[in-house]
Amino acid sequence: MLNICSKRIIPIDDFLVKDGDEAAELFILMKGQLNVVAKSGALLAYITTLGLVGEMGVFTGTPRSASVIAMDDSVVIRISKRELFHLFTLDYALGNRMLLNVISDLANKLQEDNIVIEELRKRRNRIL
């Protein structure tokens, strides 16, 4: 696994990825904080240490759906899609464990989004 990883440093206020970029790699945040920002400029999420970034595009083949900006000097581990998928064919057990971790991460993000949506619904109903 370590053979397909590389370290990347992102200075504060620099982009890790931009909305519309090809999703050719995913990242694990090792140090710092990253903000996920919509095309409109709205803050969608923030990523803290050991957070996964860019996994959706890697597994769906779609371009980046948001920009990711370093809020602190940050360090990420970069894993290329091509090398990751090749590793999956070489070691099925490792691939399965990694995919289960990605699924768990995405499920957690979805649950967090559901909580936010429910809070917004409650606020809207109080206003109406």
N, C-alpha and C positions, 0 to 999 in steps of 0.2 A: 504494500500500500504506500509506504513512504517513497518508493521509487517514482510514483506518479505525482507527487506533491511538490510544489515550489512555494517559496515565501514571497509575498509582495507587500511593500510598504506603501500606504496611502497617506500623504500629508493632510493635515486638517484642511477642510473645505474643498478637497479634490474629489472627483468622481471615481468610484470603483467601476460602475457601469452606468450607461445612460439609456433612458427609455428608447426602445426601438433597436438597440444593438443586438447583434446575433448572440444567442446564448450558447457559447462554445465552452464555458467552464462554470463551475460552481466554486464557492468560497466558504471557508470556515473562519470566523472572526476570532483571532487569538488575543488581540489587545485593542482597546479603544472602543469607540461607539460609532455606528453607522446609522444614518437616517434613510428611510425609504420614502421617496417623494414622487407624487403623481405628476403627470404632465402639467396639470393646473398649478402646481406648486404646493398642493396640500400635503401635509405630513401623513403618511399612511401607517408607518410603523418605525420602530427603532430596533436595532439589532445590538445586543450586548455580547460579551465574551462567550465563545463557543457556539454562537448563533450561526445558522446555515443561511447562505445568501445565494440566490440564483438557481436554486434547484428546480423550480417549476419549469423554466425555459429549457433546462438541460434535458428533463425527462419528457416534456411535451413537444420540443422542437420549435416552439414559438419564440419570437423575439422578446427581448426584455420588455416588461409591462410597466416598469417604473425606473427611475434613476436612484442610485444609491450613493450617498455623499458621506465622507468622513467628517464626523463632528469633533474628533480628536485625532491626533496622529495615531494611525491604526495599522495593525499588521494582520494580514489574512494568509491563510494557506489556500493556494489555488490548485484545483484539480480539473484537468481538461476532460471534456465529455468523451472525446475519442479514446483517451487512455483509460478512463473509468470504465467505459463499456467493454474495452478489450480485457481489462482485469476481470470483469464479470464473467467473460467466457472462459478465462483461465482458472478461476476459483469460484465455483458456484456457491459454496457455503459463505464465503466472504461477501459475495454479491448479494445474497439473500439477507444477511445481517445488515448490510448497508442500506438496502432498499427498505427493510423494516424500520430502520432509524429515520429514513427520509419520510416514510409514510407517517410515522409517529409525530415527527416535527410538523408536517403539513396539517395533521389532524389537530394538533395543539393550536396552531395558528388559526385554523378554522373555528375552533371553540372560542378562542379569544375574540375573533371577529363577530361571532354570534352574540357574545355578551355585549359588545359595543352596539350592535344592531338593536338588540333588545332595549338597551338604555336609551338609544335615540328614539325608539318607538314610544317608550314611556314618556319621554320629554315632550314629544310631539302631541301625544294624547292629553298631557296636562295643559298644554298651550291651547289646544282646540277645545 
